[in-house]
Every structure is written in C-alpha cells, then in structure tokens.
C-alpha cells in the first residue's frame, strides 16, 4: 500500500497595470527570452511546447505550455525543477504558472499566479 502526505497548497499572486494593450502584453509574456534573465531554451509560444529556464546555480525548471488564449491568458505547467534557494528544491514541480491579462482603462492588467 502506498500513501502520500497531504499536499500543502502555497502560491503567489500579484498584478499590475500597464499602458500597453492586452495583445501587446500577451506578446510580451510569450517573449520569455526578453524578460526572464538567464538561459531559456525551447519554444514558449505553442501549446504543448516545452522550454527550460536556467540561472545557474540557483534555478533550473522545465515548463510545458498548456494554454494560450491570445490577448488574455498564458498557462505553463512546471514539469521539473531544481531550486537551490528553497527548502524543497523540487517545490515548483507540478505547479502551474498563470498569466491572466484583462483590459484596464486604456491599457491592461497583468495578473501573475
């Protein structure tokens, strides 16, 4: 018989408003190479694509793109991680990274979870 310890749900959410349109924000989120410092390898703009992020020696993670809704949502599933700055180095594995984009005034609000 195999048992698993209950999973503790933890997360982080933040949001901010920018002057760019939802479409511009969506395009910027997809351009991971431009905003995530470190080494990004693989495609980030196609559902089912996988990419890795490395910032040696602190961070390694592999993400699978699971949802792309132009102008409004990007979702990644973290399939593997090794983080040196947390007590559980595989803490991100199995989690989702979600970018929700909504119109706000003359720009857009980006909600990151």
MMTF fields as JSON, N, C-alpha, C and O atoms, coordinates in Angstrom:
{
  "mmtfVersion": "1.0.0",
  "mmtfProducer": "UNKNOWN",
  "numBonds": 451,
  "numAtoms": 452,
  "numGroups": 113,
  "numChains": 1,
  "numModels": 1,
  "chainsPerModel": [1],
  "groupsPerChain": [113],
  "chainIdList": ["A"],
  "bondAtomList": [4, 2, 8, 6, 12, 10, 16, 14, 20, 18, 24, 22, 28, 26, 32, 30, 36, 34, 40, 38, 44, 42, 48, 46, 52, 50, 56, 54, 60, 58, 64, 62, 68, 66, 72, 70, 76, 74, 80, 78, 84, 82, 88, 86, 92, 90, 96, 94, 100, 98, 104, 102, 108, 106, 112, 110, 116, 114, 120, 118, 124, 122, 128, 126, 132, 130, 136, 134, 140, 138, 144, 142, 148, 146, 152, 150, 156, 154, 160, 158, 164, 162, 168, 166, 172, 170, 176, 174, 180, 178, 184, 182, 188, 186, 192, 190, 196, 194, 200, 198, 204, 202, 208, 206, 212, 210, 216, 214, 220, 218, 224, 222, 228, 226, 232, 230, 236, 234, 240, 238, 244, 242, 248, 246, 252, 250, 256, 254, 260, 258, 264, 262, 268, 266, 272, 270, 276, 274, 280, 278, 284, 282, 288, 286, 292, 290, 296, 294, 300, 298, 304, 302, 308, 306, 312, 310, 316, 314, 320, 318, 324, 322, 328, 326, 332, 330, 336, 334, 340, 338, 344, 342, 348, 346, 352, 350, 356, 354, 360, 358, 364, 362, 368, 366, 372, 370, 376, 374, 380, 378, 384, 382, 388, 386, 392, 390, 396, 394, 400, 398, 404, 402, 408, 406, 412, 410, 416, 414, 420, 418, 424, 422, 428, 426, 432, 430, 436, 434, 440, 438, 444, 442, 448, 446],
  "bondOrderList": [1, 1, 1, 1, 1, 1, 1, 1, 1, 1, 1, 1, 1, 1, 1, 1, 1, 1, 1, 1, 1, 1, 1, 1, 1, 1, 1, 1, 1, 1, 1, 1, 1, 1, 1, 1, 1, 1, 1, 1, 1, 1, 1, 1, 1, 1, 1, 1, 1, 1, 1, 1, 1, 1, 1, 1, 1, 1, 1, 1, 1, 1, 1, 1, 1, 1, 1, 1, 1, 1, 1, 1, 1, 1, 1, 1, 1, 1, 1, 1, 1, 1, 1, 1, 1, 1, 1, 1, 1, 1, 1, 1, 1, 1, 1, 1, 1, 1, 1, 1, 1, 1, 1, 1, 1, 1, 1, 1, 1, 1, 1, 1],
  "groupList": [{"groupName": "UNK", "atomNameList": ["N", "CA", "C", "O"], "elementList": ["N", "C", "C", "O"], "formalChargeList": [0, 0, 0, 0], "bondAtomList": [1, 0, 2, 1, 3, 2], "bondOrderList": [1, 1, 2], "singleLetterCode": "X", "chemCompType": "L-PEPTIDE LINKING"}],
  "groupTypeList": [0, 0, 0, 0, 0, 0, 0, 0, 0, 0, 0, 0, 0, 0, 0, 0, 0, 0, 0, 0, 0, 0, 0, 0, 0, 0, 0, 0, 0, 0, 0, 0, 0, 0, 0, 0, 0, 0, 0, 0, 0, 0, 0, 0, 0, 0, 0, 0, 0, 0, 0, 0, 0, 0, 0, 0, 0, 0, 0, 0, 0, 0, 0, 0, 0, 0, 0, 0, 0, 0, 0, 0, 0, 0, 0, 0, 0, 0, 0, 0, 0, 0, 0, 0, 0, 0, 0, 0, 0, 0, 0, 0, 0, 0, 0, 0, 0, 0, 0, 0, 0, 0, 0, 0, 0, 0, 0, 0, 0, 0, 0, 0, 0],
  "groupIdList": [1, 2, 3, 4, 5, 6, 7, 8, 9, 10, 11, 12, 13, 14, 15, 16, 17, 18, 19, 20, 21, 22, 23, 24, 25, 26, 27, 28, 29, 30, 31, 32, 33, 34, 35, 36, 37, 38, 39, 40, 41, 42, 43, 44, 45, 46, 47, 48, 49, 50, 51, 52, 53, 54, 55, 56, 57, 58, 59, 60, 61, 62, 63, 64, 65, 66, 67, 68, 69, 70, 71, 72, 73, 74, 75, 76, 77, 78, 79, 80, 81, 82, 83, 84, 85, 86, 87, 88, 89, 90, 91, 92, 93, 94, 95, 96, 97, 98, 99, 100, 101, 102, 103, 104, 105, 106, 107, 108, 109, 110, 111, 112, 113],
  "secStructList": [7, 7, 7, 7, 7, 7, 7, 7, 7, 7, 7, 7, 7, 3, 3, 3, 3, 3, 1, 1, 7, 2, 2, 2, 2, 2, 2, 2, 2, 2, 7, 2, 2, 2, 2, 1, 7, 1, 3, 3, 3, 3, 7, 1, 1, 1, 6, 6, 7, 3, 3, 3, 3, 3, 3, 6, 6, 6, 3, 3, 3, 3, 3, 3, 3, 3, 3, 3, 3, 6, 6, 6, 3, 3, 3, 3, 3, 3, 3, 3, 3, 3, 3, 6, 6, 1, 1, 1, 6, 6, 6, 6, 6, 6, 7, 3, 3, 3, 3, 3, 3, 3, 3, 3, 6, 6, 3, 3, 3, 3, 3, 3, 7],
  "xCoordList": [0.848, 0.0, 0.89, 1.83, 0.593, 1.349, 0.499, -0.676, 1.096, 0.383, 1.191, 2.416, 0.5, 1.162, 0.788, -0.345, 1.767, 1.481, 0.571, 0.681, -0.324, -1.178, -0.337, 0.651, -0.742, -0.001, -0.46, -1.658, 0.474, 0.169, 0.064, 0.998, -1.052, -1.234, -0.595, -0.954, 0.357, 1.003, 1.017, 0.997, 1.051, 1.079, 1.471, 1.7, 1.539, 1.903, 1.102, 1.024, 0.513, -0.222, 0.109, 0.213, 0.274, 0.47, -0.131, -0.357, -0.384, -0.891, -0.403, -0.073, -0.365, -0.044, -0.656, -0.935, -0.859, -1.474, -0.415, 0.455, -0.505, 0.432, -0.363, -1.568, 0.302, -0.351, -0.518, -1.223, 0.105, 0.034, -1.319, -1.99, -1.69, -2.944, -2.801, -1.684, -3.937, -3.853, -3.066, -2.337, -3.196, -2.467, -0.959, -0.18, -0.546, 0.882, 1.44, 2.561, 0.659, 1.091, 1.214, 2.184, 0.245, 0.277, 1.552, 2.246, 1.857, 3.067, 4.321, 5.269, 4.333, 5.492, 5.67, 6.795, 4.575, 4.658, 5.237, 6.061, 4.818, 5.322, 6.804, 7.461, 7.334, 8.747, 9.588, 10.218, 9.586, 10.251, 11.723, 12.257, 12.386, 13.804, 14.069, 15.158, 13.093, 13.279, 13.159, 13.721, 12.44, 12.205, 12.68, 12.802, 12.949, 13.41, 14.911, 15.379, 15.676, 17.133, 17.6, 17.006, 18.634, 19.12, 19.036, 18.903, 19.113, 19.116, 17.749, 17.279, 17.12, 15.833, 16.056, 16.576, 15.66, 15.803, 14.472, 13.833, 14.058, 12.821, 11.777, 11.971, 10.665, 9.568, 8.651, 8.386, 8.17, 7.272, 5.943, 5.109, 5.737, 4.593, 3.662, 2.944, 3.662, 2.846, 2.374, 3.182, 1.074, 0.547, 1.223, 1.321, 1.685, 2.384, 3.895, 4.619, 4.375, 5.824, 6.396, 5.693, 7.665, 8.358, 9.597, 10.236, 9.911, 11.131, 11.75, 11.069, 13.047, 13.756, 14.264, 14.53, 14.385, 14.959, 16.071, 15.883, 17.229, 18.367, 18.98, 19.213, 19.23, 20.002, 20.949, 20.705, 22.051, 22.964, 23.575, 23.846, 23.794, 23.432, 22.101, 21.751, 21.347, 20.152, 18.903, 18.084, 18.747, 17.436, 17.537, 18.282, 16.765, 16.503, 15.019, 14.509, 14.337, 12.963, 12.622, 13.168, 11.698, 11.18, 9.676, 8.983, 9.188, 7.783, 7.182, 7.844, 5.926, 5.16, 4.058, 3.352, 3.92, 2.864, 1.553, 1.411, 0.589, -0.658, -1.863, -2.892, -1.741, -2.875, -2.379, -1.537, -2.906, -2.631, -3.951, -4.53, -4.412, -5.599, -5.157, -4.943, -5.015, -4.457, -5.114, -6.337, -4.248, -4.706, -5.25, -5.622, -5.313, -5.909, -5.293, -5.432, -4.622, -4.152, -3.022, -3.033, -2.031, -0.929, -0.776, -0.739, -0.685, -0.521, 0.604, 0.666, 1.492, 2.575, 2.428, 2.032, 2.742, 2.833, 4.317, 5.049, 4.771, 6.172, 6.315, 5.714, 7.113, 7.251, 8.487, 8.591, 9.419, 10.64, 11.253, 11.188, 11.847, 12.511, 13.588, 13.51, 14.578, 15.654, 16.057, 16.756, 15.608, 15.805, 16.682, 16.346, 17.793, 18.711, 18.324, 18.92, 17.349, 17.035, 15.805, 15.341, 15.265, 14.126, 14.42, 15.307, 13.678, 13.954, 13.645, 14.299, 12.667, 12.341, 12.749, 12.014, 13.896, 14.383, 13.423, 13.506, 12.524, 11.562, 10.21, 9.197, 10.195, 8.954, 8.046, 6.825, 8.599, 7.78, 7.207, 6.208, 7.804, 7.372, 5.895, 5.474, 5.127, 3.698, 2.846, 1.619, 3.452, 2.671, 2.371, 2.978, 1.42, 1.08, 1.545, 1.496, 1.988, 2.309, 1.292, 1.208, 0.513, -0.605, -0.443, -0.171, -0.612, -0.629, -2.023, -2.374, -2.814, -4.119, -4.002, -3.424, -4.546, -4.455, -5.874, -6.663, -6.2, -7.536, -7.421, -6.515, -8.343, -8.33, -8.518, -9.29, -7.812, -7.916, -7.678, -6.553, -8.729, -8.587, -8.132, -8.731, -7.063, -6.515, -5.431, -4.776, -5.218, -4.151, -4.619, -5.671, -3.815, -4.131, -3.608, -2.638, -4.261, -3.79, -3.25, -3.921, -2.025, -1.425, -1.489, -0.941, -2.169, -2.279, -1.408, -1.616, -0.445, 0.504, 0.259, 0.256, 0.053, -0.154, 0.793, 0.804],
  "yCoordList": [-1.177, 0.0, 1.234, 1.329, 2.178, 3.415, 4.562, 4.687, 5.385, 6.561, 7.798, 7.75, 8.878, 10.14, 11.133, 11.166, 11.945, 13.004, 14.029, 14.269, 14.633, 15.66, 16.817, 17.22, 17.332, 18.439, 19.756, 20.004, 20.57, 21.897, 22.847, 22.956, 23.529, 24.474, 25.799, 26.417, 26.216, 27.503, 28.165, 27.494, 29.43, 30.105, 31.556, 32.051, 32.211, 33.616, 34.253, 33.705, 35.391, 36.128, 37.598, 38.137, 38.239, 39.692, 40.202, 39.431, 41.482, 42.068, 43.5, 44.152, 43.969, 45.367, 45.797, 44.975, 47.106, 47.68, 48.396, 49.081, 48.224, 48.868, 49.614, 49.403, 50.473, 51.269, 50.51, 50.985, 49.359, 48.577, 47.852, 47.611, 47.52, 46.79, 45.341, 44.852, 44.652, 43.24, 42.419, 41.502, 42.724, 41.997, 42.215, 41.28, 43.455, 43.746, 43.041, 42.534, 43.008, 42.324, 40.825, 40.197, 40.26, 38.841, 38.522, 37.551, 39.336, 39.121, 39.219, 38.459, 40.145, 40.302, 39.082, 38.634, 38.549, 37.353, 36.186, 35.433, 36.031, 34.933, 35.06, 34.06, 36.267, 36.509, 36.343, 37.29, 35.138, 34.836, 35.222, 35.678, 35.047, 35.389, 36.858, 37.2, 37.718, 39.156, 39.595, 40.625, 38.84, 39.327, 38.409, 38.864, 37.151, 36.254, 36.111, 35.417, 36.775, 36.72, 35.296, 34.563, 34.914, 33.539, 32.902, 33.59, 31.585, 30.834, 30.205, 29.406, 30.567, 29.993, 29.21, 29.746, 27.932, 27.082, 26.434, 25.855, 26.536, 25.908, 26.935, 28.137, 26.446, 27.307, 27.642, 26.811, 28.877, 29.352, 29.833, 30.352, 29.666, 30.282, 29.278, 29.638, 28.024, 26.991, 26.008, 25.519, 25.718, 24.758, 23.414, 22.941, 22.81, 21.53, 21.673, 20.712, 22.858, 23.085, 23.063, 23.351, 22.723, 22.737, 23.608, 23.689, 24.254, 25.05, 24.929, 24.637, 25.159, 25.14, 26.535, 27.348, 26.777, 28.02, 27.646, 26.833, 28.253, 28.016, 29.345, 30.226, 29.461, 30.585, 29.968, 30.009, 29.387, 28.648, 29.541, 30.713, 29.022, 27.678, 27.644, 26.606, 28.733, 28.814, 28.142, 27.626, 28.14, 27.795, 26.97, 27.3, 25.892, 25.123, 24.761, 24.326, 24.942, 24.447, 24.165, 24.774, 23.218, 22.873, 23.124, 22.661, 23.872, 24.211, 23.67, 23.617, 23.272, 22.885, 23.937, 24.263, 24.453, 25.424, 24.645, 23.791, 24.942, 24.18, 24.974, 24.395, 26.297, 27.1, 28.422, 29.088, 28.791, 30.092, 30.634, 30.075, 31.712, 32.401, 33.8, 34.642, 34.062, 35.345, 36.552, 36.687, 37.421, 38.646, 38.494, 39.491, 37.247, 37.132, 36.115, 36.296, 35.06, 34.057, 33.207, 32.805, 32.948, 32.033, 31.157, 31.665, 29.824, 28.911, 27.937, 27.355, 27.777, 26.798, 25.796, 26.163, 24.546, 23.507, 23.25, 22.949, 23.36, 23.079, 21.57, 20.956, 20.97, 19.516, 19.034, 17.852, 19.937, 19.578, 20.86, 21.908, 20.775, 21.955, 21.543, 20.497, 22.39, 22.228, 23.635, 24.34, 24.03, 25.387, 25.33, 24.645, 26.039, 25.983, 26.925, 26.86, 27.795, 28.844, 28.543, 29.416, 27.318, 26.927, 25.592, 24.857, 25.275, 24.045, 22.786, 21.761, 22.842, 21.702, 22.078, 22.802, 21.607, 22.002, 21.699, 22.337, 20.748, 20.401, 21.083, 20.664, 22.105, 22.765, 23.185, 23.073, 23.652, 24.12, 22.978, 23.177, 21.797, 20.691, 20.381, 20.19, 20.34, 20.067, 21.309, 21.215, 22.462, 23.688, 24.32, 23.982, 25.244, 25.997, 27.439, 28.003, 28.011, 29.433, 30.036, 29.64, 31.002, 31.544, 33.048, 33.769, 33.509, 34.927, 35.234, 34.781, 35.995, 36.446, 37.913, 38.703, 38.275, 39.635, 40.141, 39.507, 41.297, 41.863, 43.345, 44.033, 43.833, 45.259, 46.085, 45.712, 47.2, 48.084, 49.517, 49.887, 50.315, 51.693, 51.683, 51.017, 52.43, 52.447, 51.426, 51.432, 50.537, 49.545, 48.161, 47.694, 47.509, 46.143, 45.888, 46.504, 44.978, 44.481, 43.076, 42.227, 42.836, 41.51, 40.908, 41.459, 39.764, 39.038, 37.792, 36.943, 37.7, 36.59, 35.727, 36.215, 34.43, 33.482, 32.316, 31.388],
  "zCoordList": [0.0, 0.0, 0.0, 0.789, -0.886, -0.967, -0.447, -0.793, 0.374, 0.863, 0.521, 0.404, 0.366, 0.092, 1.168, 1.649, 1.536, 2.5, 1.842, 0.64, 2.608, 2.019, 1.492, 2.107, 0.362, -0.238, 0.379, 0.516, 0.737, 1.25, 0.073, -0.721, -0.048, -1.141, -0.756, 0.246, -1.574, -1.396, -2.752, -3.784, -2.748, -4.023, -3.862, -2.759, -4.989, -5.029, -6.147, -7.247, -5.879, -6.888, -6.766, -5.664, -7.906, -7.943, -9.244, -10.177, -9.299, -10.535, -10.656, -9.665, -11.88, -12.119, -13.439, -14.313, -13.568, -14.75, -15.569, -15.031, -16.882, -17.806, -18.874, -19.016, -19.611, -20.648, -21.965, -22.856, -22.105, -23.337, -23.437, -22.434, -24.663, -24.892, -24.41, -24.237, -24.192, -23.823, -24.851, -24.471, -26.117, -27.155, -27.036, -27.217, -26.731, -26.548, -25.316, -25.342, -24.241, -23.016, -23.279, -22.856, -23.97, -24.328, -25.117, -24.814, -26.124, -26.931, -26.071, -26.268, -25.123, -24.245, -23.335, -23.117, -22.807, -21.955, -22.752, -22.233, -23.999, -24.823, -25.148, -25.437, -25.104, -25.412, -24.144, -23.674, -23.609, -22.336, -22.359, -21.348, -23.5, -23.619, -23.288, -22.827, -23.517, -23.326, -21.871, -21.499, -21.035, -19.675, -18.553, -17.416, -18.825, -17.757, -17.923, -18.826, -17.042, -17.151, -16.918, -16.127, -17.587, -17.507, -18.877, -19.889, -18.902, -20.156, -20.39, -19.58, -21.488, -21.872, -23.154, -24.133, -23.151, -24.336, -24.641, -23.763, -25.893, -26.329, -26.697, -26.514, -27.22, -27.671, -26.512, -25.644, -26.517, -25.462, -26.023, -25.281, -27.328, -27.996, -28.671, -29.604, -28.215, -28.84, -27.764, -26.975, -27.731, -26.755, -26.987, -28.12, -25.906, -25.963, -26.026, -25.771, -26.362, -26.41, -25.0, -24.031, -24.893, -23.611, -23.727, -24.776, -22.617, -22.565, -21.191, -20.208, -21.135, -19.859, -19.546, -20.431, -18.258, -17.762, -16.797, -15.892, -17.005, -16.111, -15.709, -16.537, -14.433, -13.899, -12.876, -11.67, -13.397, -12.528, -11.455, -11.717, -10.272, -9.813, -9.078, -8.516, -9.058, -8.224, -8.796, -8.037, -10.095, -10.638, -11.919, -12.841, -11.941, -13.16, -13.119, -12.087, -14.236, -14.336, -15.794, -16.715, -15.971, -17.298, -17.244, -16.338, -18.241, -18.327, -19.609, -20.645, -19.53, -20.717, -20.884, -19.929, -22.082, -22.378, -22.492, -23.367, -21.604, -21.588, -22.067, -22.415, -22.086, -22.539, -23.099, -22.497, -24.248, -24.859, -25.398, -26.33, -24.811, -25.289, -25.673, -24.801, -26.973, -27.416, -26.749, -26.704, -26.236, -25.598, -24.203, -23.583, -23.668, -22.335, -21.367, -20.158, -21.834, -20.855, -21.425, -22.588, -20.54, -20.816, -19.573, -18.453, -19.773, -18.643, -18.96, -20.044, -17.982, -18.071, -16.935, -15.829, -17.198, -16.176, -15.932, -16.875, -14.701, -14.376, -14.254, -13.373, -15.137, -15.157, -14.406, -14.078, -14.133, -13.399, -12.856, -13.499, -11.674, -11.108, -10.113, -9.469, -10.014, -9.043, -8.619, -9.346, -7.436, -6.924, -5.679, -4.714, -5.696, -4.562, -3.433, -2.358, -3.642, -2.666, -1.813, -1.079, -1.895, -1.071, -0.39, -0.823, 0.674, 1.422, 0.622, 0.816, -0.27, -1.133, -2.557, -3.229, -3.029, -4.357, -5.507, -6.556, -5.329, -6.379, -6.143, -6.702, -5.337, -4.92, -6.081, -5.969, -7.161, -8.282, -9.119, -9.81, -9.078, -9.926, -9.664, -8.524, -10.75, -10.644, -10.511, -10.55, -10.357, -10.2, -11.56, -12.576, -11.542, -12.735, -12.568, -11.475, -13.655, -13.714, -14.666, -15.829, -14.166, -14.932, -15.102, -14.142, -16.333, -16.655, -17.202, -18.292, -16.459, -16.936, -17.304, -16.557, -18.444, -18.96, -19.182, -19.882, -18.579, -18.738, -19.099, -18.63, -19.936, -20.251, -18.977, -18.094, -18.893, -17.729, -18.189, -18.528, -18.201, -18.664, -20.112, -20.956, -20.396, -21.744, -21.955, -22.998, -20.984, -21.084, -20.695, -21.132, -19.858, -19.445, -18.043, -17.602, -17.358, -16.071, -16.291, -16.878, -15.814, -15.879, -14.484, -13.529, -14.38, -13.112, -13.22, -14.088, -12.337, -12.338, -11.123, -9.993, -11.358, -10.247, -10.442, -9.633]
}
